[in-house]
């Protein structure tokens, strides 16, 4: 049973402390959404999501069911327990004001009110500010529902049509996690029209990970990650 349901509009931002023992389901309502996300240990925000450790510990360059999000202390912030997409981008970053201006043109709040063009960096900063955090706390973000392919020479290519209407990803909180989200378009999205998409959020209670939990067993390093995370709450 859901504890909370909420829609996040196109180009909007959102934040919440996802409690240990709950899970957040993010749903792409229309297809083609991008949900940029950052993650912090709520009790001690200097501990936060670490993209390099997440990828190298699990020998991956994408996120999907069975993988976890590591903090810079080697603990697990969230586990991906369900996913209908199969590929979420952990390396593409976020947009900024200059990129949005060059790609979509100028449309300020003074000119068009709530239809003004937003960007990922400023949206993250708005939500971070609500929790006493700021520019120095900007970290690598995950882009849920987006896919970026990396060629042998390092060239990055945005994969269009990666997510369809109704696709979802579910994150189980292994700590009390401050989640910062926005729905701005992916920085590598080739579309020249500003047209971000909405997402739907749902929070529910879940059981703690068991000894045979798929996320615990998907990679050898994850067993250690779960162990030191569980020790943190003793």
Phi and psi restraints in degrees (value plus and minus 20) as a CYANA .aco file:
   2 UNK   PHI     -94.7   -54.7
   2 UNK   PSI     117.0   157.0
   3 UNK   PHI    -106.1   -66.1
   3 UNK   PSI     -48.8    -8.8
   4 UNK   PHI    -180.2  -140.2
   4 UNK   PSI     118.1   158.1
   5 UNK   PHI    -150.7  -110.7
   5 UNK   PSI     119.9   159.9
   6 UNK   PHI    -175.7  -135.7
   6 UNK   PSI     120.4   160.4
   7 UNK   PHI    -115.1   -75.1
   7 UNK   PSI     117.9   157.9
   8 UNK   PHI    -131.9   -91.9
   8 UNK   PSI      99.8   139.8
   9 UNK   PHI     -93.4   -53.4
   9 UNK   PSI     144.6   184.6
  10 UNK   PHI     -78.0   -38.0
  10 UNK   PSI     111.5   151.5
  11 UNK   PHI      53.7    93.7
  11 UNK   PSI      -7.4    32.6
  12 UNK   PHI    -117.7   -77.7
  12 UNK   PSI     151.2   191.2
  13 UNK   PHI    -145.5  -105.5
  13 UNK   PSI     141.7   181.7
  14 UNK   PHI    -177.5  -137.5
  14 UNK   PSI     129.6   169.6
  15 UNK   PHI    -169.2  -129.2
  15 UNK   PSI     134.1   174.1
  16 UNK   PHI    -187.3  -147.3
  16 UNK   PSI     129.6   169.6
  17 UNK   PHI    -111.3   -71.3
  17 UNK   PSI      85.5   125.5
  18 UNK   PHI    -102.0   -62.0
  18 UNK   PSI      94.8   134.8
  19 UNK   PHI     -96.9   -56.9
  19 UNK   PSI     127.3   167.3
  20 UNK   PHI     -76.5   -36.5
  20 UNK   PSI     110.7   150.7
  21 UNK   PHI      74.8   114.8
  21 UNK   PSI     -12.5    27.5
  22 UNK   PHI    -145.9  -105.9
  22 UNK   PSI     146.6   186.6
  23 UNK   PHI    -154.9  -114.9
  23 UNK   PSI     125.2   165.2
  24 UNK   PHI    -130.3   -90.3
  24 UNK   PSI     101.0   141.0
  25 UNK   PHI    -121.3   -81.3
  25 UNK   PSI     106.8   146.8
  26 UNK   PHI    -129.9   -89.9
  26 UNK   PSI     105.4   145.4
  27 UNK   PHI    -138.4   -98.4
  27 UNK   PSI     113.0   153.0
  28 UNK   PHI    -101.4   -61.4
  28 UNK   PSI      89.9   129.9
  29 UNK   PHI     -92.0   -52.0
  29 UNK   PSI     -65.7   -25.7
  30 UNK   PHI    -128.8   -88.8
  30 UNK   PSI     -33.4     6.6
  31 UNK   PHI      74.6   114.6
  31 UNK   PSI     121.7   161.7
  32 UNK   PHI      60.6   100.6
  32 UNK   PSI      -3.8    36.2
  33 UNK   PHI     -95.6   -55.6
  33 UNK   PSI     142.4   182.4
  34 UNK   PHI    -154.9  -114.9
  34 UNK   PSI     103.2   143.2
  35 UNK   PHI    -134.1   -94.1
  35 UNK   PSI      78.0   118.0
  36 UNK   PHI     -94.7   -54.7
  36 UNK   PSI     115.9   155.9
  37 UNK   PHI    -161.9  -121.9
  37 UNK   PSI     120.6   160.6
  38 UNK   PHI    -143.9  -103.9
  38 UNK   PSI     133.4   173.4
  39 UNK   PHI    -157.1  -117.1
  39 UNK   PSI     115.1   155.1
  40 UNK   PHI    -156.2  -116.2
  40 UNK   PSI     128.8   168.8
  41 UNK   PHI     -89.1   -49.1
  41 UNK   PSI      94.8   134.8
  42 UNK   PHI     -81.7   -41.7
  42 UNK   PSI     -60.2   -20.2
  43 UNK   PHI     -89.2   -49.2
  43 UNK   PSI     -45.7    -5.7
  44 UNK   PHI    -167.9  -127.9
  44 UNK   PSI      62.6   102.6
  45 UNK   PHI     -83.4   -43.4
  45 UNK   PSI     -30.8     9.2
  46 UNK   PHI     -87.1   -47.1
  46 UNK   PSI     -38.7     1.3
  47 UNK   PHI    -110.1   -70.1
  47 UNK   PSI     102.2   142.2
  48 UNK   PHI    -168.1  -128.1
  48 UNK   PSI     150.7   190.7
  49 UNK   PHI     -73.0   -33.0
  49 UNK   PSI     115.2   155.2
  50 UNK   PHI    -141.2  -101.2
  50 UNK   PSI      88.9   128.9
  51 UNK   PHI     -85.8   -45.8
  51 UNK   PSI     -67.3   -27.3
  52 UNK   PHI     -79.3   -39.3
  52 UNK   PSI     -63.9   -23.9
  53 UNK   PHI     -86.8   -46.8
  53 UNK   PSI     -57.9   -17.9
  54 UNK   PHI     -79.8   -39.8
  54 UNK   PSI     -62.4   -22.4
  55 UNK   PHI     -98.5   -58.5
  55 UNK   PSI     -65.7   -25.7
  56 UNK   PHI     -92.7   -52.7
  56 UNK   PSI     -54.2   -14.2
  57 UNK   PHI     -87.1   -47.1
  57 UNK   PSI     -47.7    -7.7
  58 UNK   PHI    -130.0   -90.0
  58 UNK   PSI     -18.4    21.6
  59 UNK   PHI      35.0    75.0
  59 UNK   PSI      33.5    73.5
  60 UNK   PHI    -155.3  -115.3
  60 UNK   PSI     143.0   183.0
  61 UNK   PHI    -152.1  -112.1
  61 UNK   PSI      -2.1    37.9
  62 UNK   PHI    -170.4  -130.4
  62 UNK   PSI     146.3   186.3
  63 UNK   PHI    -141.0  -101.0
  63 UNK   PSI     119.5   159.5
  64 UNK   PHI    -182.5  -142.5
  64 UNK   PSI    -192.5  -152.5
  65 UNK   PHI     -75.0   -35.0
  65 UNK   PSI     114.5   154.5
  66 UNK   PHI      78.7   118.7
  66 UNK   PSI     -33.6     6.4
  67 UNK   PHI    -119.3   -79.3
  67 UNK   PSI     146.9   186.9
  68 UNK   PHI    -150.1  -110.1
  68 UNK   PSI     145.5   185.5
  69 UNK   PHI    -129.0   -89.0
  69 UNK   PSI      94.5   134.5
  70 UNK   PHI    -107.1   -67.1
  70 UNK   PSI     127.2   167.2
  71 UNK   PHI    -109.4   -69.4
  71 UNK   PSI     154.1   194.1
  72 UNK   PHI     -97.8   -57.8
  72 UNK   PSI     -16.8    23.2
  73 UNK   PHI    -125.6   -85.6
  73 UNK   PSI     -11.3    28.7
  74 UNK   PHI      60.6   100.6
  74 UNK   PSI     -15.1    24.9
  75 UNK   PHI    -112.5   -72.5
  75 UNK   PSI     145.4   185.4
  76 UNK   PHI    -121.7   -81.7
  76 UNK   PSI      99.3   139.3
  77 UNK   PHI     -98.4   -58.4
  77 UNK   PSI     -71.5   -31.5
  78 UNK   PHI    -162.9  -122.9
  78 UNK   PSI     131.5   171.5
  79 UNK   PHI    -134.4   -94.4
  79 UNK   PSI     122.9   162.9
  80 UNK   PHI    -111.7   -71.7
  80 UNK   PSI      83.3   123.3
  81 UNK   PHI    -115.5   -75.5
  81 UNK   PSI     -36.3     3.7
  82 UNK   PHI    -175.1  -135.1
  82 UNK   PSI     129.5   169.5
  83 UNK   PHI    -187.9  -147.9
  83 UNK   PSI     105.8   145.8
  84 UNK   PHI    -120.5   -80.5
  84 UNK   PSI     -20.8    19.2
  85 UNK   PHI    -114.7   -74.7
  85 UNK   PSI     -72.0   -32.0
  86 UNK   PHI      78.2   118.2
  86 UNK   PSI     -31.9     8.1
  87 UNK   PHI    -176.2  -136.2
  87 UNK   PSI      98.7   138.7
  88 UNK   PHI    -146.6  -106.6
  88 UNK   PSI     119.9   159.9
  89 UNK   PHI    -105.7   -65.7
  89 UNK   PSI     100.9   140.9
  90 UNK   PHI    -123.3   -83.3
  90 UNK   PSI     -15.4    24.6
  91 UNK   PHI    -144.9  -104.9
  91 UNK   PSI     -30.5     9.5
  92 UNK   PHI     -98.4   -58.4
  92 UNK   PSI     -35.1     4.9
  93 UNK   PHI      56.0    96.0
  93 UNK   PSI    -175.9  -135.9
  94 UNK   PHI    -157.5  -117.5
  94 UNK   PSI     145.2   185.2
  95 UNK   PHI    -102.1   -62.1
  95 UNK   PSI     144.2   184.2
  96 UNK   PHI    -153.0  -113.0
  96 UNK   PSI     159.7   199.7
  97 UNK   PHI     -82.2   -42.2
  97 UNK   PSI     -61.8   -21.8
  98 UNK   PHI     -87.8   -47.8
  98 UNK   PSI     -62.2   -22.2
  99 UNK   PHI     -81.6   -41.6
  99 UNK   PSI     -64.5   -24.5
 100 UNK   PHI     -83.2   -43.2
 100 UNK   PSI     -58.7   -18.7
 101 UNK   PHI     -84.6   -44.6
 101 UNK   PSI     -65.5   -25.5
 102 UNK   PHI     -87.8   -47.8
 102 UNK   PSI     -54.5   -14.5
 103 UNK   PHI    -106.2   -66.2
 103 UNK   PSI     -61.1   -21.1
 104 UNK   PHI    -131.2   -91.2
 104 UNK   PSI     -30.9     9.1
 105 UNK   PHI      70.1   110.1
 105 UNK   PSI    -193.3  -153.3
 106 UNK   PHI    -120.1   -80.1
 106 UNK   PSI     108.8   148.8
 107 UNK   PHI    -176.7  -136.7
 107 UNK   PSI      76.2   116.2
 108 UNK   PHI    -111.8   -71.8
 108 UNK   PSI     147.1   187.1
 109 UNK   PHI     -81.4   -41.4
 109 UNK   PSI     -58.0   -18.0
 110 UNK   PHI     -82.7   -42.7
 110 UNK   PSI     -48.2    -8.2
 111 UNK   PHI    -109.0   -69.0
 111 UNK   PSI     -62.2   -22.2
 112 UNK   PHI    -149.7  -109.7
 112 UNK   PSI      -8.6    31.4
 113 UNK   PHI      35.7    75.7
 113 UNK   PSI    -150.0  -110.0
 114 UNK   PHI     -89.5   -49.5
 114 UNK   PSI     -25.5    14.5
 115 UNK   PHI    -110.1   -70.1
 115 UNK   PSI      -8.7    31.3
 116 UNK   PHI     -85.7   -45.7
 116 UNK   PSI     136.0   176.0
 117 UNK   PHI     -99.9   -59.9
 117 UNK   PSI     105.3   145.3
 118 UNK   PHI    -127.1   -87.1
 118 UNK   PSI     142.3   182.3
 119 UNK   PHI    -155.3  -115.3
 119 UNK   PSI     139.8   179.8
 120 UNK   PHI     -84.4   -44.4
 120 UNK   PSI     -63.6   -23.6
 121 UNK   PHI     -81.8   -41.8
 121 UNK   PSI     -69.7   -29.7
 122 UNK   PHI     -85.3   -45.3
 122 UNK   PSI     -55.0   -15.0
 123 UNK   PHI     -86.3   -46.3
 123 UNK   PSI     -61.7   -21.7
 124 UNK   PHI     -80.8   -40.8
 124 UNK   PSI     -62.9   -22.9
 125 UNK   PHI     -84.6   -44.6
 125 UNK   PSI     -55.7   -15.7
 126 UNK   PHI     -80.5   -40.5
 126 UNK   PSI     -66.6   -26.6
 127 UNK   PHI     -93.1   -53.1
 127 UNK   PSI     -58.7   -18.7
 128 UNK   PHI     -79.8   -39.8
 128 UNK   PSI     -59.0   -19.0
 129 UNK   PHI     -80.9   -40.9
 129 UNK   PSI     -48.8    -8.8
 130 UNK   PHI     -88.0   -48.0
 130 UNK   PSI     -37.3     2.7
 131 UNK   PHI    -135.4   -95.4
 131 UNK   PSI      -2.0    38.0
 132 UNK   PHI      56.8    96.8
 132 UNK   PSI      -3.4    36.6
 133 UNK   PHI    -128.0   -88.0
 133 UNK   PSI     145.5   185.5
 134 UNK   PHI    -173.3  -133.3
 134 UNK   PSI    -176.6  -136.6
 135 UNK   PHI     -76.0   -36.0
 135 UNK   PSI     -55.8   -15.8
 136 UNK   PHI     -89.2   -49.2
 136 UNK   PSI     -32.2     7.8
 137 UNK   PHI    -117.8   -77.8
 137 UNK   PSI     -15.8    24.2
 138 UNK   PHI     -87.7   -47.7
 138 UNK   PSI     106.8   146.8
 139 UNK   PHI    -149.7  -109.7
 139 UNK   PSI     155.0   195.0
 140 UNK   PHI     -79.4   -39.4
 140 UNK   PSI     119.6   159.6
 141 UNK   PHI    -135.0   -95.0
 141 UNK   PSI     139.5   179.5
 142 UNK   PHI    -114.2   -74.2
 142 UNK   PSI     123.2   163.2
 143 UNK   PHI    -132.6   -92.6
 143 UNK   PSI      74.5   114.5
 144 UNK   PHI     -90.6   -50.6
 144 UNK   PSI     120.7   160.7
 145 UNK   PHI      62.1   102.1
 145 UNK   PSI     -27.8    12.2
 146 UNK   PHI    -124.6   -84.6
 146 UNK   PSI     131.7   171.7
 147 UNK   PHI    -148.4  -108.4
 147 UNK   PSI     113.6   153.6
 148 UNK   PHI    -145.8  -105.8
 148 UNK   PSI     101.8   141.8
 149 UNK   PHI    -112.8   -72.8
 149 UNK   PSI     118.7   158.7
 150 UNK   PHI    -135.5   -95.5
 150 UNK   PSI     101.6   141.6
 151 UNK   PHI     -99.4   -59.4
 151 UNK   PSI     151.1   191.1
 152 UNK   PHI     -80.5   -40.5
 152 UNK   PSI     -49.0    -9.0
 153 UNK   PHI    -108.4   -68.4
 153 UNK   PSI     -15.2    24.8
 154 UNK   PHI      72.2   112.2
 154 UNK   PSI     -23.4    16.6
 155 UNK   PHI     -86.5   -46.5
 155 UNK   PSI     115.3   155.3
 156 UNK   PHI    -126.8   -86.8
 156 UNK   PSI     111.6   151.6
 157 UNK   PHI    -146.8  -106.8
 157 UNK   PSI     107.2   147.2
 158 UNK   PHI     -96.4   -56.4
 158 UNK   PSI     111.6   151.6
 159 UNK   PHI    -118.1   -78.1
 159 UNK   PSI      89.0   129.0
 160 UNK   PHI     -95.0   -55.0
 160 UNK   PSI     129.9   169.9
 161 UNK   PHI      53.7    93.7
 161 UNK   PSI       5.2    45.2
 162 UNK   PHI     -90.2   -50.2
 162 UNK   PSI     -53.2   -13.2
 163 UNK   PHI    -142.4  -102.4
 163 UNK   PSI     117.4   157.4
 164 UNK   PHI    -127.9   -87.9
 164 UNK   PSI     144.7   184.7
 165 UNK   PHI     -77.3   -37.3
 165 UNK   PSI     109.3   149.3
 166 UNK   PHI      73.4   113.4
 166 UNK   PSI     -30.6     9.4
 167 UNK   PHI     -84.5   -44.5
 167 UNK   PSI     131.8   171.8
 168 UNK   PHI    -167.2  -127.2
 168 UNK   PSI     143.2   183.2
 169 UNK   PHI    -159.9  -119.9
 169 UNK   PSI     122.3   162.3
 170 UNK   PHI    -142.3  -102.3
 170 UNK   PSI     110.4   150.4
 171 UNK   PHI    -135.8   -95.8
 171 UNK   PSI     101.9   141.9
 172 UNK   PHI    -114.7   -74.7
 172 UNK   PSI     107.1   147.1
 173 UNK   PHI     -99.0   -59.0
 173 UNK   PSI     103.5   143.5
 174 UNK   PHI    -117.5   -77.5
 174 UNK   PSI     -29.9    10.1
 175 UNK   PHI    -155.9  -115.9
 175 UNK   PSI     158.9   198.9
 176 UNK   PHI    -102.4   -62.4
 176 UNK   PSI      86.2   126.2
 177 UNK   PHI    -131.9   -91.9
 177 UNK   PSI     103.9   143.9
 178 UNK   PHI     -98.7   -58.7
 178 UNK   PSI      95.9   135.9
 179 UNK   PHI    -124.8   -84.8
 179 UNK   PSI     107.0   147.0
 180 UNK   PHI    -135.3   -95.3
 180 UNK   PSI     103.4   143.4
 181 UNK   PHI    -146.6  -106.6
 181 UNK   PSI     133.3   173.3
 182 UNK   PHI    -167.8  -127.8
 182 UNK   PSI     140.2   180.2
 183 UNK   PHI    -131.4   -91.4
 183 UNK   PSI       7.1    47.1
 184 UNK   PHI     -89.6   -49.6
 184 UNK   PSI     135.9   175.9
 185 UNK   PHI     -85.8   -45.8
 185 UNK   PSI     132.0   172.0
 186 UNK   PHI     -82.6   -42.6
 186 UNK   PSI     121.1   161.1
 187 UNK   PHI     -82.4   -42.4
 187 UNK   PSI     -44.6    -4.6
 188 UNK   PHI    -116.1   -76.1
 188 UNK   PSI     -19.0    21.0
 189 UNK   PHI     -79.4   -39.4
 189 UNK   PSI     100.9   140.9
 190 UNK   PHI     -94.0   -54.0
 190 UNK   PSI     -29.2    10.8
 191 UNK   PHI     -80.0   -40.0
 191 UNK   PSI     114.4   154.4
 192 UNK   PHI    -117.5   -77.5
 192 UNK   PSI     -19.6    20.4
 193 UNK   PHI    -121.6   -81.6
 193 UNK   PSI     113.9   153.9
 194 UNK   PHI     -95.0   -55.0
 194 UNK   PSI      88.5   128.5
 195 UNK   PHI    -170.8  -130.8
 195 UNK   PSI      44.5    84.5
 196 UNK   PHI     -85.2   -45.2
 196 UNK   PSI     141.1   181.1
 197 UNK   PHI    -137.4   -97.4
 197 UNK   PSI     133.7   173.7
 198 UNK   PHI    -101.0   -61.0
 198 UNK   PSI     142.9   182.9
 199 UNK   PHI    -152.5  -112.5
 199 UNK   PSI     140.8   180.8
 200 UNK   PHI    -137.2   -97.2
 200 UNK   PSI     117.4   157.4
 201 UNK   PHI    -136.5   -96.5
 201 UNK   PSI     123.1   163.1
 202 UNK   PHI    -164.1  -124.1
 202 UNK   PSI     113.7   153.7
 203 UNK   PHI    -138.3   -98.3
 203 UNK   PSI     116.3   156.3
 204 UNK   PHI    -162.6  -122.6
 204 UNK   PSI     141.8   181.8
 205 UNK   PHI     -99.3   -59.3
 205 UNK   PSI     125.1   165.1
 206 UNK   PHI    -158.8  -118.8
 206 UNK   PSI     139.8   179.8
 207 UNK   PHI     -93.3   -53.3
 207 UNK   PSI     132.1   172.1
 208 UNK   PHI     -86.8   -46.8
 208 UNK   PSI     137.1   177.1
 209 UNK   PHI     -84.9   -44.9
 209 UNK   PSI     110.9   150.9
 210 UNK   PHI    -104.9   -64.9
 210 UNK   PSI     156.9   196.9
 211 UNK   PHI     -82.6   -42.6
 211 UNK   PSI     -48.8    -8.8
 212 UNK   PHI    -123.9   -83.9
 212 UNK   PSI       2.4    42.4
 213 UNK   PHI     -79.4   -39.4
 213 UNK   PSI     112.1   152.1
 214 UNK   PHI     -78.1   -38.1
 214 UNK   PSI     -55.3   -15.3
 215 UNK   PHI     -89.9   -49.9
 215 UNK   PSI     -53.9   -13.9
 216 UNK   PHI     -86.8   -46.8
 216 UNK   PSI     -55.8   -15.8
 217 UNK   PHI    -117.5   -77.5
 217 UNK   PSI     -26.4    13.6
 218 UNK   PHI     -87.0   -47.0
 218 UNK   PSI     -48.5    -8.5
 219 UNK   PHI    -162.2  -122.2
 219 UNK   PSI     124.6   164.6
 220 UNK   PHI     -75.8   -35.8
 220 UNK   PSI     -59.0   -19.0
 221 UNK   PHI     -86.1   -46.1
 221 UNK   PSI     -46.5    -6.5
 222 UNK   PHI     -86.2   -46.2
 222 UNK   PSI     -50.8   -10.8
 223 UNK   PHI     -79.9   -39.9
 223 UNK   PSI     -64.0   -24.0
 224 UNK   PHI     -85.4   -45.4
 224 UNK   PSI     -60.9   -20.9
 225 UNK   PHI     -80.5   -40.5
 225 UNK   PSI     -63.5   -23.5
 226 UNK   PHI     -85.5   -45.5
 226 UNK   PSI     -59.5   -19.5
 227 UNK   PHI     -81.6   -41.6
 227 UNK   PSI     -68.3   -28.3
 228 UNK   PHI     -93.6   -53.6
 228 UNK   PSI     -44.8    -4.8
 229 UNK   PHI     -89.6   -49.6
 229 UNK   PSI     -65.5   -25.5
 230 UNK   PHI     -85.1   -45.1
 230 UNK   PSI     -56.1   -16.1
 231 UNK   PHI     -84.0   -44.0
 231 UNK   PSI     -52.8   -12.8
 232 UNK   PHI     -79.5   -39.5
 232 UNK   PSI     -48.7    -8.7
 233 UNK   PHI    -120.4   -80.4
 233 UNK   PSI     -13.8    26.2
